[in-house]
Amino acid sequence: MRYKYKDMDKNVQVNQQPAVKRGSWLLIAASTLLTLTGCGTTSYLVDPAYLHDYKVAAIDAPDPSIDGEFEYRTYFYGSGNDKRRKEYGIKVNFRTEPVDARPFMDIFDDIPRYWGFDLERLPLNGRVWFPEGDGPFPLVLIVHGNHAMKNFSDPGYEYLGKLLASRGFIFVSVDQNFLNQTFGGENDARAFLLLEHLKLWRQWNETEGHEFEGKVDMDRIALIGHSRGGESVAHAAAFNRLSRYPDEAYTTFDYDFAIRSVIAIAPCDGQYKPAGHQTTLTDVNYLVIQGGHDADVTTFMGLRQFSRVNFTGNDFRCKAAVYVYRANHSRFNTAWGPLDYQGPASWFPNEQPIMDAEDQRQVAKVLISAFLEATLNYKDEYLSIFKDTRTASEWLPEDIYITRYQDSYFEVIADFEEDFDVTTATLPGGQIMGENLMTWKESDICYRTADGSTQENFTVVLEWEDTSQDEPNSAVGSYSIVLDHDARDRLDLSRDTKLVFSIGTADPDMHEPVDLTIELTDTDGHSAGLPLASAGPVHPALTVRLAKWKWMERKLAETLSERLLQTYEIPISDFVEANQSFEPARLEAIRFMFDRSQTGSIMLDDIGISL
């Protein structure tokens, strides 16, 4: 049995094969078994109610997920010869020339027999939401990831296209369905095609009499990618600054676009490595969003790319990572359906805890719109969302959000990447001491999977047990960084700066939030201490069951929770308020004192200061 449904543009019919015939005894039996065995229970979920104990001021800005003032039009551009999709064939608004992608792929399977073209003539197809007005408008391209190639993915971001066009962004959903269902390794080709799309927009913007002449602000460009597309947008931003293709230097590049921002939704990482190297980005704003119940990209792989974004400090740039506990992979795209797998495979993922599809897309609208407003339209007030999502709690569905944030104002004191000496800080002149700790070591963060893969991010792991109640003379555990004169001069600390650090639980069985004291001491011995709870909690381990059966989850995962870090910022002025005698410019020691929770095991990273 075959059936047809119309996509959201109501002019393209798509054939789809149901996974199981209606009334199949196998489906009925499987569903009954799952119900009787109680699979998919949500009892393991961490209740976000613990966050109600930590108050934070709401952001003073309009809701970025609400439509703006612009009317908008929709367009399609493509080859004009597409026999499968009329919007890129006879109904196209603007014709484009195909491009040769042979240097970037050597596998194309039997796809040409379906699409009618080969690697030498890949089309540049896009659906556009274009604001009406004088412009020029920022340009935002989004690209989907791998999916069934006949179940077209590019219409699935219409909800973002409508929102962002109404807010004054040119939004393009790029069609790369013809690259789907390959064997992988094609993410460099996906990146190449994105840059060729940008060439089109530059040409149209400069062509006298064209519909888009002078309407595109080519100095404000953002790339968004989902899944494999999320990895590809990072490659595109890296290729953009190269003169030659890393894997075959006779292929030259001449792009150099002003790509200011890159956003990755549940990206993979390392499917393609330029000349065997990891992709690094410099002076690009970067946001990555990951669902905790993603059964496709089952770990927060985008944290690797987050760590490989560097800033020179010449212009303000920022990077952020947001973990959304109950989000999955597919619901960010309306064409992908509610679950991360189709057909018989869809019987196994645990769908009960996943947030409602509209809620999940609301998360995407808030985060993506706010990040673009901040980084392309210079509305800095929206940056607070990425430092602490609680500032946007009125706009976001209730859930647990864990965020990492860093910007080009950040001055590192200790990030644990420089060597294996646990007594030295990253900042020259910084010495480290640990006292009364059960564990003190520096190590990479392991993912929850059983394959031993890591986040490629070193932290210090600290474990303590407060025995003062049973042993009155016992000392509290602590971890201290002592700064010499030169280190203090480099930091140039003042009341207007902030202490920044990231903390996460290292114990997958820690089910309650942990608190501790942060103490600053100056060279005159004046100390000022604040509880971490004044900024927020050390989140408990967030248990995840991607599979309906526990035994199946244990086959795939080493632990049932991802090891995640939350970034905290505490104004130095708060320490001064705690002790007026404390002088920030003479800071001598930063001490983390484990005196507020009797036991705990944490990861600590990226200690520094920021404006």
LUMBA-662382 format. One record per residue (C-alpha): residue in one letter; x, y, z. Coordinates in steps of 0.25 Angstrom, whole numbers, padded with zeros to 4 digits, always signed. Last residue first. Example, Ala and Ser with C-alpha at 12.3 -4.5 7.8 and 13.67 -1.06 7.14 Angstrom:
2
S+0055-0004+0029A+0049-0018+0031
! end
This chain:
611
L+0135+0168+0125S+0141+0154+0127I+0149+0146+0137G+0155+0132+0138I+0152+0118+0141D+0149+0109+0129D+0146+0096+0136L+0142+0089+0149M+0136+0075+0149I+0129+0071+0161S+0128+0060+0172G+0120+0062+0184T+0118+0059+0199Q+0114+0067+0211S+0108+0079+0203R+0111+0093+0207D+0126+0093+0211F+0133+0089+0199M+0141+0101+0197F+0145+0106+0184R+0157+0116+0186I+0162+0128+0177A+0174+0134+0183E+0183+0146+0182L+0174+0157+0177R+0180+0171+0179A+0172+0178+0168P+0159+0172+0175E+0161+0179+0188F+0153+0172+0199S+0150+0182+0211Q+0136+0184+0207N+0133+0169+0209A+0120+0162+0204E+0118+0175+0195V+0132+0174+0190F+0129+0159+0186D+0116+0164+0179S+0124+0174+0172I+0133+0163+0166P+0120+0159+0158I+0118+0144+0158E+0117+0137+0144Y+0113+0122+0144T+0115+0113+0132Q+0108+0099+0134L+0116+0086+0130L+0110+0073+0125R+0114+0058+0128E+0102+0051+0120S+0093+0042+0128L+0090+0027+0128T+0104+0023+0128E+0112+0013+0120A+0102+0014+0109L+0098+0005+0097K+0096-0008+0103R+0091-0002+0116E+0080+0005+0108M+0076-0009+0102W+0075-0015+0116K+0067-0003+0121W+0057-0006+0110K+0049+0006+0104A+0062+0012+0098L+0067+0026+0100R+0066+0026+0115V+0073+0038+0120T+0076+0042+0135L+0080+0056+0137A+0091+0056+0148P+0088+0067+0157H+0091+0082+0154V+0101+0089+0161P+0092+0100+0165G+0090+0115+0162A+0097+0128+0164S+0095+0131+0178A+0094+0116+0180L+0109+0116+0178P+0110+0122+0191L+0118+0134+0193G+0131+0137+0200A+0140+0150+0202S+0154+0149+0208H+0163+0160+0213G+0177+0155+0215D+0184+0167+0210T+0188+0161+0197D+0174+0159+0194T+0165+0146+0196L+0153+0142+0188E+0144+0130+0193I+0134+0122+0185T+0126+0113+0194L+0119+0100+0190D+0105+0095+0187V+0100+0082+0180P+0087+0078+0173E+0081+0065+0176H+0081+0052+0168M+0096+0049+0168D+0097+0035+0162P+0105+0039+0149D+0115+0046+0158A+0124+0056+0151T+0114+0067+0154G+0116+0080+0146I+0123+0093+0148S+0128+0104+0138F+0135+0117+0143V+0134+0132+0141L+0137+0143+0151K+0132+0156+0146T+0138+0169+0144D+0133+0183+0148R+0139+0183+0162S+0153+0181+0156L+0163+0171+0152D+0174+0174+0143L+0176+0160+0139R+0190+0161+0134D+0195+0170+0146R+0190+0159+0155A+0197+0148+0148D+0210+0156+0149H+0209+0158+0164D+0206+0144+0167L+0193+0137+0167V+0188+0125+0176I+0178+0116+0170S+0170+0108+0181Y+0162+0095+0183S+0156+0092+0196G+0152+0081+0205V+0147+0085+0219A+0157+0081+0231S+0154+0071+0242N+0155+0075+0256P+0140+0072+0259E+0140+0058+0253D+0126+0053+0252Q+0120+0066+0248S+0133+0070+0241T+0133+0058+0232D+0131+0066+0219E+0133+0056+0207W+0140+0061+0195E+0142+0059+0180L+0149+0068+0170V+0151+0065+0155V+0159+0076+0148T+0154+0078+0133F+0159+0074+0120N+0151+0075+0107E+0151+0065+0096Q+0137+0062+0098T+0140+0047+0099S+0138+0034+0093G+0139+0021+0101D+0130+0013+0093A+0120+0010+0104T+0113+0024+0101R+0111+0034+0113Y+0122+0043+0107C+0135+0044+0115I+0140+0057+0119D+0155+0057+0118S+0163+0057+0131E+0170+0065+0142K+0171+0059+0156W+0167+0062+0170T+0159+0051+0177M+0156+0049+0192L+0160+0064+0195N+0165+0069+0208E+0173+0080+0201G+0176+0084+0187M+0186+0094+0182I+0188+0101+0169Q+0199+0111+0165G+0196+0122+0155G+0208+0131+0150P+0206+0128+0136L+0191+0126+0133T+0188+0112+0129A+0189+0108+0144T+0200+0099+0150T+0199+0089+0161V+0191+0078+0153D+0203+0077+0143F+0197+0069+0131D+0199+0080+0121E+0192+0092+0115E+0177+0088+0114F+0173+0089+0128D+0165+0102+0126A+0171+0111+0137I+0172+0126+0138V+0166+0129+0125E+0162+0144+0121F+0148+0144+0115Y+0145+0157+0107S+0144+0149+0094D+0132+0141+0099Q+0129+0128+0106Y+0116+0121+0109R+0112+0107+0113T+0097+0104+0117I+0089+0094+0123Y+0074+0095+0121I+0064+0087+0130D+0050+0088+0125E+0038+0097+0125P+0035+0102+0111L+0043+0115+0108W+0037+0129+0107E+0034+0133+0121S+0047+0125+0125A+0056+0135+0117T+0065+0139+0129R+0065+0124+0133T+0073+0121+0121D+0086+0126+0128K+0098+0130+0120F+0091+0128+0107I+0079+0136+0110S+0088+0147+0115L+0093+0149+0101Y+0079+0155+0097E+0082+0169+0103D+0094+0170+0093K+0085+0174+0081Y+0096+0175+0071N+0087+0172+0059L+0095+0160+0054T+0101+0154+0067A+0090+0158+0077E+0078+0157+0068L+0083+0144+0062F+0085+0138+0076A+0071+0142+0080S+0064+0137+0068I+0072+0123+0069L+0069+0122+0084V+0054+0126+0084K+0050+0119+0071A+0058+0106+0074V+0051+0105+0088Q+0038+0108+0082R+0041+0097+0072Q+0042+0088+0084D+0029+0093+0090E+0022+0090+0077A+0027+0076+0077D+0023+0073+0091M+0034+0069+0100I+0040+0055+0099P+0038+0047+0112Q+0029+0037+0105E+0037+0034+0093N+0046+0023+0097P+0053+0018+0085F+0050+0004+0081W+0037+0003+0073S+0042+0014+0063A+0052+0004+0057P+0041-0004+0051G+0037+0008+0042Q+0044+0022+0044Y+0054+0027+0054D+0056+0040+0062L+0041+0041+0066P+0031+0052+0064G+0032+0053+0048W+0043+0058+0040A+0036+0068+0032T+0034+0078+0043N+0049+0079+0046F+0053+0082+0061R+0044+0070+0065S+0054+0060+0059H+0066+0060+0069N+0059+0059+0083A+0057+0070+0093R+0054+0066+0108Y+0067+0071+0114V+0070+0083+0105Y+0085+0085+0105V+0090+0099+0101A+0104+0102+0096A+0109+0116+0094K+0120+0124+0087C+0123+0138+0086R+0130+0149+0078F+0134+0163+0080D+0144+0168+0071N+0160+0167+0071G+0159+0158+0083T+0166+0146+0076F+0155+0137+0079N+0154+0121+0077V+0144+0111+0074R+0149+0097+0076S+0142+0095+0089F+0129+0097+0083Q+0132+0088+0072R+0134+0077+0082L+0122+0081+0090G+0114+0078+0077M+0115+0063+0080F+0105+0064+0091T+0102+0049+0091T+0091+0041+0084V+0092+0047+0071D+0080+0039+0066A+0072+0036+0079D+0072+0050+0084H+0066+0050+0098G+0076+0061+0103G+0073+0070+0092Q+0085+0078+0087I+0087+0092+0082V+0100+0098+0078L+0103+0113+0076Y+0115+0119+0070N+0119+0134+0067V+0132+0133+0058D+0145+0139+0062T+0153+0126+0059L+0147+0112+0055T+0154+0099+0056T+0151+0087+0048Q+0158+0074+0053H+0169+0069+0045G+0170+0057+0035A+0172+0066+0023P+0159+0073+0026K+0152+0063+0035Y+0138+0058+0031Q+0129+0050+0039G+0136+0057+0051D+0125+0063+0058C+0110+0061+0058P+0101+0073+0060A+0088+0074+0069I+0085+0088+0063A+0097+0095+0059I+0097+0111+0058V+0109+0118+0051S+0110+0133+0052R+0118+0145+0045I+0120+0139+0032A+0125+0151+0024F+0129+0144+0012D+0143+0140+0008Y+0139+0131-0004D+0150+0129-0014F+0154+0114-0013T+0163+0106-0021T+0163+0091-0025Y+0177+0087-0028A+0179+0086-0013E+0171+0073-0012D+0168+0069+0003P+0170+0083+0008Y+0162+0090-0002R+0169+0103-0006S+0169+0118-0003L+0163+0116+0011R+0155+0126+0019N+0141+0121+0014F+0146+0106+0016A+0145+0108+0031A+0131+0114+0031A+0126+0103+0022H+0133+0093+0030A+0125+0098+0042V+0112+0098+0034S+0115+0084+0030E+0114+0079+0045G+0100+0084+0047G+0096+0080+0033R+0099+0066+0037S+0089+0068+0049H+0083+0082+0046G+0090+0093+0040I+0090+0108+0042L+0099+0118+0034A+0099+0133+0037I+0102+0145+0029R+0103+0160+0032D+0113+0167+0023M+0106+0162+0011D+0094+0171+0015V+0085+0167+0004K+0074+0176-0002G+0084+0184-0012E+0078+0176-0024F+0069+0165-0019E+0059+0166-0030H+0070+0168-0040G+0071+0181-0048E+0085+0183-0047T+0092+0170-0042E+0101+0172-0029N+0091+0166-0019W+0088+0155-0029Q+0103+0152-0030R+0105+0152-0015W+0093+0143-0013L+0098+0133-0023K+0112+0133-0017L+0105+0130-0004H+0099+0117-0010E+0112+0113-0015L+0117+0114+0000L+0106+0105+0004L+0109+0095-0007F+0123+0094-0002A+0119+0091+0012R+0109+0079+0007A+0121+0074-0001D+0130+0074+0012N+0119+0067+0019E+0119+0055+0009G+0127+0045+0018G+0114+0037+0020F+0109+0025+0012T+0099+0033+0004Q+0084+0033+0008N+0083+0048+0006L+0092+0056-0004F+0080+0058-0013N+0072+0064-0001Q+0081+0076-0001D+0071+0087-0002V+0075+0100+0005S+0065+0107+0014V+0067+0122+0012F+0064+0133+0021I+0065+0147+0018F+0064+0154+0032G+0055+0165+0036R+0047+0160+0048S+0036+0155+0039A+0046+0148+0031L+0051+0141+0044L+0038+0136+0048K+0033+0131+0035G+0046+0124+0032L+0047+0118+0045Y+0033+0111+0044E+0037+0108+0030Y+0048+0099+0035G+0042+0086+0030P+0041+0089+0016D+0056+0086+0013S+0055+0071+0018F+0048+0064+0006N+0043+0050+0009K+0049+0044-0004M+0063+0046+0001A+0060+0038+0014H+0068+0047+0024N+0082+0052+0026G+0083+0067+0031H+0076+0080+0027V+0082+0093+0023I+0079+0107+0028L+0084+0120+0021V+0082+0133+0028L+0085+0147+0021P+0084+0160+0028F+0075+0170+0021P+0078+0182+0013G+0067+0186+0013D+0057+0195+0006G+0045+0187+0011E+0038+0173+0009P+0044+0162+0016F+0048+0150+0008W+0045+0135+0012V+0053+0127+0002R+0053+0112-0003G+0066+0108-0009N+0072+0099-0020L+0086+0100-0025P+0087+0087-0034L+0098+0077-0034R+0103+0076-0048E+0117+0068-0048L+0112+0060-0036D+0101+0053-0045F+0087+0057-0050G+0074+0050-0053W+0069+0050-0038Y+0066+0035-0037R+0076+0029-0046P+0086+0039-0041I+0084+0034-0027D+0089+0020-0030D+0102+0021-0021F+0108+0035-0021I+0121+0031-0015D+0134+0039-0018M+0130+0052-0012F+0137+0066-0011P+0145+0067-0023R+0133+0063-0031A+0124+0074-0027D+0122+0082-0040V+0112+0092-0039P+0098+0094-0046E+0094+0108-0051T+0082+0115-0045R+0068+0119-0050F+0060+0129-0041N+0045+0127-0038V+0044+0112-0040K+0030+0107-0043I+0035+0098-0055G+0046+0091-0047Y+0051+0094-0033E+0036+0097-0028K+0032+0085-0037R+0040+0075-0030R+0043+0061-0036K+0046+0066-0051D+0056+0077-0047N+0059+0085-0059G+0057+0099-0054S+0071+0098-0048G+0067+0104-0035Y+0061+0117-0028F+0048+0117-0020Y+0042+0130-0014T+0033+0134-0002R+0029+0148+0001Y+0030+0155+0014E+0022+0166+0023F+0031+0171+0033E+0027+0176+0047G+0033+0164+0055D+0027+0151+0059I+0028+0146+0073S+0040+0137+0077P+0049+0148+0081D+0041+0152+0093P+0044+0167+0095A+0055+0170+0104D+0058+0172+0119I+0062+0158+0122A+0056+0152+0135A+0063+0154+0148V+0068+0141+0154K+0063+0132+0166Y+0068+0119+0170D+0059+0110+0178H+0050+0108+0166L+0061+0100+0159Y+0058+0088+0168A+0045+0087+0161P+0051+0082+0148D+0048+0068+0152V+0059+0058+0147L+0052+0047+0139Y+0054+0033+0143S+0039+0031+0145T+0036+0034+0131T+0032+0020+0127G+0035+0016+0113C+0034+0001+0115G+0023-0003+0125T+0024-0018+0121L+0009-0019+0117T+0010-0007+0109L+0023-0011+0101L+0017-0025+0099T+0004-0019+0093S+0012-0010+0084A+0020-0022+0079A+0008-0031+0077I+0000-0021+0070L+0012-0017+0061L+0015-0032+0058W+0000-0035+0055S+0000-0025+0044G-0013-0017+0044R-0009-0007+0034K+0004-0011+0027V+0017-0008+0034A+0027+0003+0030P+0018+0011+0022Q+0024+0015+0008Q+0024+0030+0005N+0022+0037-0008V+0023+0052-0007Q+0013+0062-0014V+0018+0076-0016N+0009+0088-0017K+0003+0089-0003D+0015+0097+0002M+0014+0090+0015D+0016+0076+0008K+0005+0068+0002Y+0002+0054+0005K+0002+0042-0003Y-0001+0027+0000R+0005+0014-0004M+0000+0000+0000
! end
